[in-house]
């Protein structure tokens, strides 16, 4: 029987790449480098959420980059989505986890304009070398995702 006081929220993370650099933000609550992202809203699919979260948080228009094939069949019956590059579940607090779909995206601008909510202390476009040299304030999982995004996304 499920616990009625426990939630697993569906969320997205987006590693945005521009000219061989990946955008990370210093999270306002946790003080560590993370990607852009947030909760999937009602009536929204994960792809829509990923694009919306980037626009809301950093003002960038992005194109999600597929890491697997997208079916192009039975389009009258299905909307085939871009699959996440990674998916994880992580603990937020005693009654709350996130199941997160991780996407890669490209943009044609590096001009970040923060939204009105979730203001971050710092934003930075990291090169592969800078990610490898970063010794504090980043988890190994985020570093891996960011490095993989840089190796995958060409713009």
Secondary structure, DSSP 8 states (H G I E B T S, - for coil): ---TT-EEEEEEEEEEEETTEEEEEE-TTT-SEE-EEEE--TT--HHHHHHHHHHHHH---EEEE-SS----S-TTT-------SEEEEEEEETTEEEEEEEEEEEES-------SSS--SEEEEE-HHHHHH--SS--HHHHHHHHHHHHH---
